[in-house]
Amino acid sequence: MILEIIIFLVFGIGVGTFGTLVGIGGGLICVPIFILFMSDGGIYPYFKTAAQITGTSLVIVMANAVSGTIAYIRQKRVFYKAAVPFALATLPGAILGSKIVDDFSGSQLDLYFGLFLLLMASLMGWNATHKRRSDTTEIGPDFQFPMWLGVAASFVVGFLSSIFGIGGGVVHVPLMIYLLDFPVHVATATSHFVLACSSIFGVISHFLLNHIVWIPAICISIGAAIGAQIGAKISQKTKSKVILILLACAMFALGLRLIFMGSTTM
């Protein structure tokens, strides 16, 4: 048990650091690991249902997002004019997603999450290899953006975050950068704020539905909270393009494997 706790803590630090560094929340790393190694038949078979995987992952996403958001608020990088309405828009989607996932079987989660990974891997690869329209680094006093588009996307982000147990930043960040023309660092910080709000409500909903396995949730969350502080500091000095491309390739390969696993057991 002690060895497992140490492994969970170290894993959480890695998830929190990377998730905050690139603004994806860490759930895209946790859920595949949970499916492959911690469901029935894995090395540490903690999870019995798909809902337990997503509910537990969302606890870790919440810890990462809240910790990273605190760091970003201290750095004054959160754009509240967008962050608050976007966060409110995620709440109905987060509640809806936590209820729908209860109907998923393990093989359905493998298949649907595998398809989702392929889509997100393609989006991340495109994000890493295309330049933005704007080279600005700060939000000006006259900055304008289509609020309706951001609100609509935020509802979808809340839904995906809750149903798959992931951070919605992988969708939110490129949308804010390429469609709403936010500076990269502001988009990452603002997305983290939105994710913190949506994941809190998603976790409450999953908790009420008894979807959370607490030992890995608590241990990995502690590590993720520590890692988020590290990631926020590193993000000021590093470029994540190469890391994003490598992660996108790994996610694409993993998505294909999960689709194969899900399709052969359904």
Backbone as JSON, one array per atom type, in Angstrom:
{
  "sequence": "MILEIIIFLVFGIGVGTFGTLVGIGGGLICVPIFILFMSDGGIYPYFKTAAQITGTSLVIVMANAVSGTIAYIRQKRVFYKAAVPFALATLPGAILGSKIVDDFSGSQLDLYFGLFLLLMASLMGWNATHKRRSDTTEIGPDFQFPMWLGVAASFVVGFLSSIFGIGGGVVHVPLMIYLLDFPVHVATATSHFVLACSSIFGVISHFLLNHIVWIPAICISIGAAIGAQIGAKISQKTKSKVILILLACAMFALGLRLIFMGSTTM",
  "N": [[0.83, -1.21, 0.0], [1.96, 1.27, 0.79], [3.9, 1.61, -1.19], [2.24, 1.87, -3.42], [0.94, 4.27, -2.81], [3.1, 6.07, -2.94], [3.76, 5.8, -5.66], [1.39, 6.8, -6.8], [1.51, 9.47, -5.88], [3.86, 10.46, -7.13], [3.14, 10.08, -9.8], [0.97, 11.84, -9.87], [2.28, 14.33, -9.52], [3.67, 14.52, -11.94], [1.5, 14.55, -13.75], [0.16, 16.89, -12.91], [2.13, 18.88, -13.33], [2.63, 18.76, -16.14], [0.02, 19.03, -17.14], [-0.73, 21.62, -16.3], [1.25, 23.11, -17.51], [0.72, 22.98, -20.29], [-1.92, 23.54, -20.32], [-4.06, 21.62, -20.29], [-5.17, 20.29, -18.17], [-4.78, 17.58, -17.29], [-6.42, 15.31, -17.25], [-6.53, 13.91, -19.65], [-4.32, 12.38, -19.51], [-4.62, 10.87, -17.19], [-7.05, 9.3, -17.48], [-6.61, 7.35, -19.67], [-4.49, 5.89, -18.44], [-5.77, 4.9, -16.17], [-7.71, 3.26, -17.39], [-6.12, 1.33, -18.71], [-4.37, 0.25, -16.75], [-5.54, 0.25, -14.2], [-8.11, -0.65, -14.1], [-10.41, -3.48, -14.07], [-8.47, -6.41, -14.26], [-6.09, -5.07, -14.56], [-2.87, -3.85, -13.26], [-3.22, -2.55, -10.81], [-6.16, -3.02, -9.76], [-8.37, -0.95, -9.16], [-10.72, 0.18, -10.12], [-14.08, -0.5, -10.91], [-16.13, 0.25, -12.58], [-16.97, 2.27, -15.48], [-17.85, 4.79, -14.74], [-16.59, 5.19, -12.26], [-13.96, 5.52, -13.06], [-14.03, 7.94, -14.56], [-15.12, 9.7, -12.65], [-13.22, 9.65, -10.55], [-10.93, 10.53, -11.92], [-11.74, 13.13, -12.47], [-11.64, 14.34, -9.98], [-8.9, 14.58, -9.63], [-8.3, 16.22, -11.79], [-9.63, 18.49, -10.88], [-8.11, 19.18, -8.57], [-5.66, 19.77, -9.78], [-6.44, 21.88, -11.47], [-7.49, 23.86, -9.7], [-5.25, 24.41, -8.09], [-3.41, 25.26, -10.07], [-4.82, 27.48, -11.03], [-4.8, 29.23, -8.86], [-2.1, 29.88, -8.82], [-1.91, 31.17, -11.31], [-3.64, 33.33, -10.92], [-2.2, 34.78, -9.04], [-0.14, 35.56, -10.71], [-1.5, 37.32, -12.25], [-2.79, 36.71, -14.7], [-5.27, 35.84, -15.47], [-8.15, 36.46, -17.35], [-10.82, 37.96, -16.37], [-13.21, 38.93, -17.45], [-13.91, 37.19, -19.46], [-13.51, 34.76, -18.18], [-15.38, 34.4, -16.03], [-18.15, 34.37, -17.19], [-17.71, 32.2, -18.97], [-17.09, 30.14, -17.19], [-19.51, 29.88, -15.76], [-21.11, 28.94, -17.83], [-20.19, 26.37, -18.18], [-21.28, 24.83, -16.15], [-23.99, 23.62, -16.34], [-23.43, 21.68, -18.33], [-21.48, 20.12, -17.05], [-22.91, 18.88, -14.98], [-24.81, 17.44, -16.44], [-23.13, 15.68, -17.9], [-22.03, 14.04, -15.84], [-24.2, 12.51, -15.11], [-24.91, 11.1, -17.42], [-22.71, 9.42, -17.9], [-23.0, 7.29, -16.18], [-24.37, 5.36, -17.5], [-22.6, 4.14, -19.15], [-20.77, 1.29, -20.25], [-17.72, -0.57, -19.56], [-16.45, -1.24, -22.0], [-17.71, 0.5, -23.75], [-16.77, 2.96, -22.79], [-14.05, 2.64, -23.42], [-14.2, 2.63, -26.26], [-15.53, 5.11, -26.93], [-13.91, 6.98, -25.62], [-11.53, 6.45, -26.89], [-12.1, 7.31, -29.53], [-12.49, 9.99, -28.93], [-9.92, 10.67, -28.07], [-8.5, 10.46, -30.5], [-9.59, 12.63, -31.9], [-8.85, 14.76, -30.21], [-6.07, 14.48, -30.24], [-5.5, 15.1, -32.89], [-6.36, 17.76, -32.89], [-4.58, 18.88, -31.01], [-2.14, 18.43, -32.31], [-2.49, 20.03, -34.58], [-2.74, 22.5, -33.33], [-0.18, 22.81, -32.26], [1.4, 23.09, -34.5], [0.64, 25.25, -35.99], [0.66, 28.74, -36.54], [-0.48, 31.5, -34.59], [-3.0, 34.04, -35.26], [-2.51, 36.45, -34.1], [0.17, 38.24, -32.55], [0.26, 39.28, -30.06], [0.93, 39.68, -26.55], [-0.44, 40.41, -24.32], [-3.64, 41.37, -22.9], [-5.39, 44.02, -24.23], [-6.95, 47.21, -23.32], [-9.11, 47.67, -25.01], [-9.85, 45.23, -25.98], [-11.84, 42.9, -27.73], [-14.18, 40.18, -28.09], [-16.1, 37.42, -29.47], [-18.59, 36.82, -27.41], [-20.76, 35.01, -27.31], [-19.88, 32.77, -28.73], [-17.78, 31.83, -27.14], [-19.21, 31.19, -24.8], [-20.98, 29.17, -25.7], [-19.13, 27.2, -26.48], [-18.01, 26.7, -24.0], [-20.05, 25.41, -22.57], [-20.06, 22.93, -23.9], [-17.47, 22.14, -23.25], [-17.68, 21.81, -20.45], [-19.43, 19.61, -20.38], [-17.94, 17.57, -21.74], [-15.74, 17.45, -20.05], [-16.84, 16.4, -17.7], [-18.09, 13.98, -18.51], [-16.02, 12.42, -19.52], [-14.1, 12.69, -17.61], [-11.98, 14.5, -17.83], [-9.78, 17.36, -18.37], [-11.08, 20.28, -19.84], [-9.42, 21.96, -21.2], [-7.94, 21.26, -23.44], [-9.65, 21.6, -25.52], [-10.65, 24.16, -25.05], [-8.44, 25.96, -24.85], [-7.08, 26.09, -27.5], [-9.33, 27.04, -28.93], [-9.8, 29.56, -27.75], [-7.43, 30.8, -28.44], [-7.2, 30.67, -31.31], [-9.74, 31.22, -32.44], [-10.95, 33.19, -30.82], [-8.85, 34.86, -30.49], [-7.14, 35.24, -28.25], [-4.21, 36.03, -26.32], [-1.61, 33.58, -25.88], [-0.66, 32.86, -23.23], [-2.58, 34.1, -21.63], [-4.89, 32.8, -22.48], [-4.36, 30.16, -21.61], [-4.24, 30.5, -18.8], [-6.8, 31.58, -18.26], [-8.44, 29.54, -19.19], [-7.78, 27.59, -17.33], [-8.91, 28.65, -15.0], [-11.64, 28.5, -15.7], [-11.87, 25.72, -15.98], [-11.34, 24.93, -13.34], [-13.66, 25.8, -12.01], [-15.73, 24.37, -13.39], [-14.93, 21.72, -12.94], [-15.13, 21.48, -10.17], [-17.93, 21.53, -9.72], [-18.58, 19.32, -11.27], [-17.26, 17.28, -9.84], [-18.67, 17.37, -7.42], [-21.16, 16.46, -8.31], [-20.46, 13.87, -9.25], [-19.61, 12.81, -6.82], [-22.01, 12.72, -5.34], [-23.26, 10.78, -6.79], [-21.76, 8.62, -6.16], [-19.32, 7.94, -7.52], [-16.59, 8.04, -7.06], [-13.36, 6.79, -6.34], [-11.51, 6.73, -3.54], [-8.8, 6.42, -2.57], [-6.77, 6.41, -4.77], [-7.7, 8.85, -5.82], [-7.25, 10.84, -3.82], [-4.45, 10.61, -3.31], [-3.2, 10.96, -5.87], [-4.23, 13.45, -6.46], [-3.06, 15.14, -4.54], [-0.39, 15.06, -5.41], [-0.85, 16.17, -7.96], [-1.67, 18.78, -7.34], [0.68, 19.82, -6.29], [2.33, 19.54, -8.54], [1.03, 21.29, -10.29], [1.72, 23.85, -9.4], [4.42, 23.82, -10.01], [4.29, 23.51, -12.8], [3.03, 25.94, -13.54], [5.01, 27.81, -12.97], [7.09, 26.96, -14.65], [5.88, 27.41, -17.1], [6.2, 30.07, -17.7], [8.66, 30.3, -18.82], [9.13, 28.49, -20.85], [8.72, 26.75, -24.01], [6.13, 24.84, -25.31], [5.77, 23.43, -27.64], [7.11, 21.15, -28.87], [6.65, 19.22, -26.91], [3.86, 19.09, -26.98], [3.44, 18.07, -29.57], [4.63, 15.52, -29.38], [3.02, 14.41, -27.36], [0.57, 14.45, -28.68], [1.01, 12.56, -30.71], [1.38, 10.24, -29.15], [-1.12, 10.11, -27.9], [-2.75, 9.69, -30.12], [-1.96, 7.13, -30.98], [-2.64, 5.67, -28.68], [-5.37, 6.14, -28.65], [-6.21, 4.68, -30.91], [-5.64, 2.11, -29.97], [-7.43, 1.88, -27.78], [-9.86, 2.1, -29.12], [-9.8, -0.27, -30.59], [-9.77, -2.13, -28.47], [-12.28, -1.53, -27.28], [-14.09, -2.04, -29.39], [-13.8, -4.76, -29.85], [-14.8, -5.98, -27.59], [-17.4, -5.26, -27.26]],
  "CA": [[0.0, 0.0, 0.0], [2.83, 2.44, 0.85], [4.49, 1.75, -2.51], [1.2, 2.37, -4.31], [0.74, 5.68, -2.48], [4.25, 6.81, -3.49], [3.59, 5.81, -7.11], [0.29, 7.72, -7.09], [1.98, 10.83, -5.64], [4.8, 10.82, -8.2], [2.33, 10.19, -11.02], [0.2, 13.07, -9.76], [3.16, 15.47, -9.76], [3.89, 14.58, -13.38], [0.24, 14.96, -14.39], [-0.09, 18.29, -12.57], [3.12, 19.73, -13.98], [2.4, 18.81, -17.58], [-1.32, 19.55, -17.4], [-0.73, 23.07, -16.13], [2.2, 23.68, -18.47], [0.11, 23.11, -21.62], [-3.3, 23.98, -20.14], [-5.04, 20.59, -20.61], [-5.8, 19.79, -16.97], [-4.22, 16.32, -16.84], [-7.33, 14.19, -17.37], [-6.21, 13.13, -20.84], [-3.27, 11.45, -19.12], [-5.14, 9.98, -16.14], [-8.08, 8.34, -17.9], [-6.02, 6.17, -20.34], [-3.74, 5.1, -17.46], [-6.76, 4.2, -15.35], [-8.33, 2.21, -18.2], [-5.18, 0.28, -19.07], [-3.63, -0.34, -15.65], [-6.2, 0.27, -12.9], [-9.45, -1.25, -14.17], [-10.37, -4.93, -13.89], [-7.43, -7.06, -15.05], [-4.88, -4.27, -14.55], [-1.91, -4.07, -12.18], [-3.89, -2.08, -9.6], [-7.57, -3.0, -10.17], [-9.17, -0.13, -8.25], [-11.96, 0.66, -10.71], [-15.0, -1.54, -11.35], [-17.04, 0.78, -13.59], [-16.51, 3.43, -16.24], [-18.17, 5.99, -13.98], [-15.57, 5.37, -11.24], [-12.76, 6.04, -13.73], [-14.21, 9.35, -14.89], [-15.33, 10.47, -11.42], [-11.94, 9.76, -9.84], [-10.06, 11.39, -12.73], [-12.18, 14.52, -12.37], [-11.12, 14.85, -8.71], [-7.51, 14.95, -9.89], [-8.38, 17.41, -12.65], [-10.03, 19.62, -10.03], [-6.96, 19.57, -7.75], [-4.69, 20.4, -10.68], [-6.98, 23.15, -11.98], [-7.59, 24.84, -8.62], [-3.89, 24.8, -7.72], [-2.85, 26.05, -11.17], [-5.54, 28.76, -11.12], [-4.28, 30.1, -7.79], [-0.8, 30.39, -9.29], [-2.14, 32.1, -12.42], [-4.23, 34.55, -10.35], [-1.08, 35.53, -8.47], [0.61, 36.13, -11.83], [-2.43, 38.28, -12.89], [-2.94, 36.3, -16.1], [-6.65, 35.42, -15.71], [-8.99, 37.51, -17.92], [-12.08, 37.65, -15.69], [-14.36, 39.28, -18.29], [-14.26, 35.95, -20.17], [-13.44, 33.6, -17.28], [-16.6, 34.23, -15.23], [-19.26, 33.81, -17.98], [-17.35, 30.88, -19.5], [-17.19, 29.19, -16.09], [-20.94, 29.65, -15.5], [-21.66, 28.17, -18.94], [-19.78, 24.96, -18.09], [-21.93, 24.12, -15.05], [-25.03, 22.67, -16.78], [-22.81, 20.58, -19.05], [-20.79, 19.26, -16.09], [-23.92, 18.08, -14.27], [-25.38, 16.51, -17.42], [-22.15, 14.64, -18.21], [-21.87, 13.12, -14.72], [-25.36, 11.61, -15.08], [-24.91, 10.25, -18.6], [-21.63, 8.43, -17.85], [-23.44, 6.13, -15.4], [-24.92, 4.36, -18.42], [-21.52, 3.59, -19.97], [-20.04, 0.09, -19.85], [-16.27, -0.41, -19.73], [-16.09, -1.29, -23.42], [-18.19, 1.74, -24.36], [-15.83, 4.02, -22.43], [-12.86, 2.43, -24.24], [-14.46, 3.03, -27.64], [-15.84, 6.54, -27.03], [-12.75, 7.77, -25.23], [-10.55, 6.28, -27.95], [-12.48, 8.24, -30.59], [-12.24, 11.34, -28.43], [-8.47, 10.87, -28.09], [-8.08, 10.73, -31.88], [-9.98, 14.0, -32.22], [-8.04, 15.69, -29.43], [-4.69, 14.39, -30.72], [-5.45, 15.88, -34.13], [-6.48, 19.17, -32.52], [-3.34, 19.3, -30.37], [-1.1, 18.48, -33.33], [-2.74, 21.23, -35.38], [-2.46, 23.63, -32.45], [1.26, 22.94, -32.06], [2.12, 23.33, -35.75], [0.11, 26.42, -36.69], [0.87, 30.01, -35.87], [-1.66, 32.29, -34.27], [-3.19, 35.24, -36.08], [-2.02, 37.63, -33.37], [1.41, 38.03, -31.8], [0.2, 40.03, -28.81], [1.2, 38.9, -25.34], [-1.29, 40.9, -23.25], [-4.98, 41.83, -23.25], [-5.48, 45.47, -24.22], [-8.2, 47.73, -22.74], [-10.17, 47.66, -26.02], [-9.95, 43.87, -26.53], [-13.21, 42.4, -27.92], [-14.27, 38.8, -28.57], [-17.51, 36.98, -29.57], [-18.96, 36.18, -26.16], [-21.68, 33.89, -27.53], [-19.11, 31.61, -29.17], [-17.08, 31.34, -25.97], [-20.19, 30.6, -23.88], [-21.44, 27.91, -26.29], [-18.03, 26.24, -26.39], [-17.8, 26.37, -22.59], [-21.04, 24.4, -22.22], [-19.55, 21.66, -24.42], [-16.28, 21.81, -22.46], [-18.15, 21.28, -19.17], [-20.0, 18.29, -20.64], [-16.85, 16.64, -22.03], [-14.92, 17.34, -18.84], [-17.51, 15.55, -16.72], [-18.42, 12.65, -19.01], [-14.79, 11.68, -19.73], [-13.18, 12.87, -16.48], [-10.78, 15.17, -18.34], [-9.82, 18.81, -18.38], [-11.53, 20.77, -21.13], [-8.47, 22.93, -21.75], [-7.47, 20.83, -24.75], [-10.59, 22.21, -26.46], [-10.83, 25.57, -24.72], [-7.25, 26.78, -25.11], [-6.94, 26.44, -28.92], [-10.47, 27.86, -29.36], [-9.58, 30.93, -27.3], [-6.28, 31.36, -29.15], [-7.35, 30.78, -32.76], [-11.03, 31.78, -32.81], [-11.22, 34.4, -30.05], [-7.63, 35.67, -30.6], [-6.53, 35.51, -26.96], [-2.79, 35.68, -26.17], [-1.46, 32.19, -25.44], [-0.57, 32.74, -21.77], [-3.86, 34.5, -21.06], [-5.83, 31.71, -22.78], [-4.06, 29.04, -20.73], [-4.63, 30.84, -17.43], [-8.25, 31.75, -18.2], [-9.0, 28.2, -19.33], [-7.58, 26.91, -16.05], [-9.94, 29.19, -14.11], [-12.92, 27.9, -16.12], [-11.8, 24.3, -15.65], [-11.45, 24.79, -11.89], [-15.07, 25.96, -11.65], [-16.54, 23.28, -13.93], [-14.55, 20.44, -12.31], [-15.68, 21.46, -8.81], [-19.33, 21.12, -9.8], [-18.59, 17.95, -11.77], [-16.87, 16.4, -8.74], [-19.8, 17.3, -6.48], [-22.16, 15.6, -8.92], [-19.94, 12.5, -9.22], [-19.61, 12.39, -5.42], [-23.39, 12.39, -4.97], [-23.6, 9.55, -7.5], [-20.86, 7.58, -5.65], [-18.44, 7.54, -8.61], [-15.19, 8.36, -6.76], [-12.54, 5.85, -5.56], [-10.83, 7.8, -2.82], [-7.34, 6.27, -2.36], [-6.03, 7.05, -5.87], [-8.16, 10.22, -6.0], [-6.58, 11.73, -2.88], [-2.99, 10.57, -3.47], [-2.8, 11.58, -7.13], [-4.62, 14.86, -6.38], [-2.02, 15.85, -3.79], [0.72, 15.22, -6.34], [-1.24, 17.08, -9.04], [-1.68, 20.14, -6.8], [2.09, 20.23, -6.23], [2.81, 19.67, -9.92], [0.44, 22.46, -10.93], [2.54, 25.01, -9.05], [5.66, 23.7, -10.78], [3.96, 23.78, -14.2], [2.74, 27.36, -13.73], [6.29, 28.53, -12.98], [7.83, 26.59, -15.86], [5.19, 27.92, -18.29], [6.67, 31.43, -17.99], [10.0, 30.28, -19.4], [9.34, 27.38, -21.76], [7.84, 26.55, -25.15], [5.6, 23.48, -25.18], [5.42, 22.93, -28.97], [7.6, 19.8, -29.07], [5.94, 18.35, -25.97], [2.5, 18.91, -27.49], [3.48, 17.18, -30.73], [4.88, 14.16, -28.89], [1.83, 13.94, -26.66], [-0.47, 14.21, -29.68], [1.31, 11.27, -31.35], [1.11, 9.18, -28.18], [-2.56, 10.05, -27.72], [-3.34, 9.11, -31.32], [-1.71, 5.69, -30.92], [-3.43, 5.13, -27.59], [-6.76, 6.17, -29.08], [-6.42, 3.53, -31.79], [-5.66, 0.9, -29.15], [-8.67, 1.85, -27.01], [-10.95, 1.8, -30.06], [-9.71, -1.71, -30.87], [-10.22, -2.84, -27.27], [-13.71, -1.35, -27.1], [-14.87, -2.66, -30.49], [-13.72, -6.23, -29.77], [-15.48, -6.49, -26.39], [-18.8, -4.84, -27.23]],
  "C": [[0.86, 1.26, 0.0], [3.46, 2.7, -0.52], [3.48, 2.33, -3.5], [0.96, 3.87, -4.08], [1.86, 6.54, -3.06], [4.13, 6.92, -5.0], [2.51, 6.8, -7.52], [0.73, 9.18, -6.93], [2.9, 11.31, -6.76], [4.06, 10.99, -9.53], [1.53, 11.49, -11.03], [1.05, 14.31, -10.01], [3.42, 15.64, -11.25], [2.67, 15.07, -14.13], [-0.02, 16.45, -14.15], [0.85, 19.24, -13.27], [2.82, 19.89, -15.47], [1.04, 19.41, -17.9], [-1.4, 21.05, -17.29], [0.15, 23.75, -17.17], [1.54, 23.93, -19.82], [-1.38, 23.43, -21.54], [-4.36, 22.94, -20.44], [-5.62, 19.92, -19.37], [-5.33, 18.44, -16.47], [-5.12, 15.11, -17.01], [-7.06, 13.32, -18.58], [-5.08, 12.15, -20.57], [-3.83, 10.42, -18.14], [-6.07, 8.91, -16.67], [-7.49, 7.15, -18.66], [-5.23, 5.28, -19.38], [-4.69, 4.29, -16.59], [-7.37, 3.03, -16.12], [-7.38, 1.03, -18.4], [-4.6, -0.45, -17.87], [-4.4, -0.45, -14.34], [-7.66, -0.17, -12.94], [-9.32, -2.75, -13.97], [-9.36, -5.58, -14.83], [-6.13, -6.3, -15.1], [-3.98, -4.58, -13.37], [-2.52, -3.68, -10.84], [-5.39, -1.94, -9.9], [-8.48, -2.27, -9.18], [-10.58, 0.13, -8.79], [-12.8, -0.49, -11.26], [-15.91, -1.06, -12.47], [-16.4, 1.96, -14.31], [-16.74, 4.72, -15.46], [-17.14, 6.26, -12.89], [-14.29, 5.93, -11.84], [-12.91, 7.54, -13.98], [-14.39, 10.21, -13.64], [-14.03, 10.69, -10.66], [-10.98, 10.66, -10.6], [-10.44, 12.85, -12.56], [-11.76, 15.14, -11.03], [-9.69, 15.35, -8.9], [-7.42, 16.18, -10.78], [-8.71, 18.64, -11.82], [-8.84, 20.11, -9.2], [-5.92, 20.3, -8.58], [-5.17, 21.78, -11.1], [-7.04, 24.22, -10.9], [-6.2, 25.34, -8.23], [-3.26, 25.67, -8.8], [-3.5, 27.42, -11.28], [-5.05, 29.73, -10.06], [-2.94, 30.72, -8.22], [-0.99, 31.43, -10.39], [-2.78, 33.41, -11.93], [-3.14, 35.42, -9.73], [-0.24, 36.2, -9.55], [-0.22, 37.14, -12.63], [-2.59, 37.98, -14.37], [-4.35, 35.85, -16.44], [-7.47, 36.61, -16.21], [-10.42, 37.26, -17.44], [-13.32, 37.97, -16.53], [-14.83, 38.08, -19.1], [-14.37, 34.78, -19.2], [-14.75, 33.35, -16.54], [-17.77, 33.72, -16.06], [-18.96, 32.44, -18.58], [-17.51, 29.82, -18.41], [-18.66, 28.86, -15.78], [-21.56, 28.78, -16.59], [-21.29, 26.69, -18.87], [-20.62, 24.16, -17.09], [-23.06, 23.18, -15.49], [-24.46, 21.46, -17.51], [-22.12, 19.6, -18.11], [-21.77, 18.35, -15.36], [-24.52, 17.03, -15.21], [-24.42, 15.36, -17.71], [-22.0, 13.62, -17.11], [-23.02, 12.13, -14.62], [-25.34, 10.63, -16.25], [-23.88, 9.13, -18.49], [-22.01, 7.2, -17.04], [-23.97, 5.01, -16.29], [-23.85, 3.71, -19.29], [-21.03, 2.26, -19.39], [-18.55, 0.35, -20.05], [-15.86, -0.37, -21.19], [-16.56, -0.03, -24.15], [-17.26, 2.9, -24.04], [-14.56, 3.89, -23.24], [-13.07, 2.99, -25.65], [-14.65, 4.55, -27.76], [-14.63, 7.4, -26.66], [-11.63, 7.63, -26.27], [-10.82, 7.21, -29.12], [-12.2, 9.69, -30.19], [-10.74, 11.65, -28.44], [-7.96, 11.17, -29.5], [-8.4, 12.17, -32.27], [-9.09, 15.0, -31.5], [-6.57, 15.67, -29.86], [-4.51, 15.19, -32.0], [-5.5, 17.38, -33.83], [-5.19, 19.69, -31.9], [-2.19, 19.4, -31.38], [-1.24, 19.71, -34.21], [-2.38, 22.48, -34.59], [-0.96, 23.88, -32.33], [2.01, 23.34, -33.33], [1.6, 24.52, -36.55], [0.33, 27.68, -35.86], [-0.45, 30.7, -35.62], [-1.77, 33.48, -35.22], [-2.58, 36.47, -35.41], [-0.75, 37.28, -32.61], [1.41, 38.78, -30.48], [0.43, 39.11, -27.62], [0.31, 39.32, -24.18], [-2.65, 41.31, -23.8], [-5.02, 43.35, -23.14], [-6.82, 45.94, -23.67], [-9.37, 47.69, -23.71], [-10.38, 46.27, -26.63], [-11.41, 43.41, -26.57], [-13.15, 40.97, -28.44], [-15.74, 38.4, -28.62], [-17.91, 36.17, -28.33], [-19.83, 34.94, -26.37], [-20.94, 32.62, -27.92], [-18.36, 30.99, -27.99], [-18.01, 30.65, -24.99], [-20.67, 29.24, -24.4], [-20.36, 26.84, -26.19], [-17.81, 25.8, -24.94], [-18.81, 25.34, -22.08], [-20.56, 23.01, -22.66], [-18.34, 21.2, -23.62], [-16.69, 21.21, -21.11], [-18.7, 19.88, -19.31], [-18.9, 17.26, -20.86], [-15.99, 16.39, -20.81], [-15.54, 16.35, -17.86], [-17.73, 14.14, -17.22], [-17.17, 11.79, -19.21], [-13.79, 11.84, -18.59], [-11.9, 13.58, -16.88], [-10.88, 16.68, -18.12], [-10.21, 19.3, -19.77], [-10.58, 21.73, -21.8], [-7.97, 22.55, -23.13], [-8.39, 21.33, -25.86], [-10.61, 23.72, -26.29], [-9.65, 26.42, -25.15], [-7.08, 27.1, -26.6], [-8.11, 27.28, -29.45], [-10.25, 29.32, -28.98], [-8.44, 31.59, -28.07], [-6.61, 31.65, -30.61], [-8.67, 31.4, -33.2], [-11.33, 33.1, -32.1], [-10.02, 35.33, -29.99], [-7.06, 36.11, -29.26], [-5.02, 35.26, -27.04], [-2.65, 34.3, -25.52], [-1.48, 32.07, -23.92], [-1.88, 33.12, -21.09], [-4.9, 33.41, -21.28], [-5.62, 30.52, -21.85], [-4.53, 29.31, -19.31], [-6.15, 30.94, -17.28], [-8.95, 30.4, -18.32], [-8.88, 27.41, -18.03], [-8.62, 27.37, -15.03], [-11.3, 28.55, -14.42], [-12.97, 26.43, -15.73], [-11.94, 24.06, -14.15], [-12.92, 24.86, -11.46], [-15.9, 24.77, -12.12], [-16.21, 21.95, -13.25], [-15.06, 20.35, -10.89], [-17.13, 20.98, -8.83], [-19.46, 19.7, -10.34], [-18.25, 16.95, -10.68], [-18.01, 16.25, -7.72], [-20.87, 16.35, -7.02], [-21.73, 14.14, -8.91], [-19.92, 11.96, -7.79], [-21.01, 11.95, -4.98], [-23.85, 11.1, -5.63], [-22.67, 8.39, -7.13], [-19.93, 7.03, -6.74], [-16.96, 7.66, -8.28], [-14.54, 7.26, -5.91], [-11.48, 6.69, -4.87], [-9.32, 7.64, -2.67], [-6.55, 6.85, -3.53], [-6.44, 8.51, -6.07], [-7.38, 11.18, -5.11], [-5.08, 11.78, -3.14], [-2.53, 11.27, -4.75], [-3.13, 13.07, -7.12], [-3.59, 15.69, -5.63], [-0.81, 16.11, -4.69], [0.4, 16.22, -7.45], [-1.24, 18.53, -8.58], [-0.25, 20.68, -6.7], [2.63, 20.48, -7.64], [2.27, 20.89, -10.62], [1.23, 23.72, -10.63], [3.85, 25.01, -9.84], [5.4, 24.07, -12.24], [3.7, 25.24, -14.48], [4.02, 28.19, -13.78], [7.08, 28.24, -14.26], [7.23, 27.24, -17.1], [5.65, 29.33, -18.66], [7.97, 31.44, -18.77], [10.19, 29.25, -20.51], [8.36, 27.42, -22.92], [7.42, 25.08, -25.16], [5.29, 22.84, -26.53], [5.86, 21.48, -29.17], [6.87, 18.82, -28.17], [4.53, 18.07, -26.47], [2.47, 17.95, -28.67], [3.7, 15.74, -30.31], [3.66, 13.59, -28.19], [0.72, 13.62, -27.65], [-0.25, 12.87, -30.38], [1.0, 10.1, -30.43], [-0.39, 9.0, -27.98], [-3.24, 9.4, -28.92], [-3.17, 7.6, -31.31], [-2.55, 5.02, -29.83], [-4.91, 5.11, -27.95], [-7.1, 5.01, -29.98], [-6.5, 2.24, -30.98], [-6.97, 0.79, -28.36], [-9.87, 1.55, -27.9], [-10.97, 0.31, -30.38], [-10.2, -2.52, -29.68], [-11.73, -2.75, -27.1], [-14.55, -2.07, -28.13], [-14.86, -4.17, -30.4], [-14.45, -6.82, -28.59], [-16.95, -6.09, -26.31], [-19.71, -5.94, -27.83]]
}
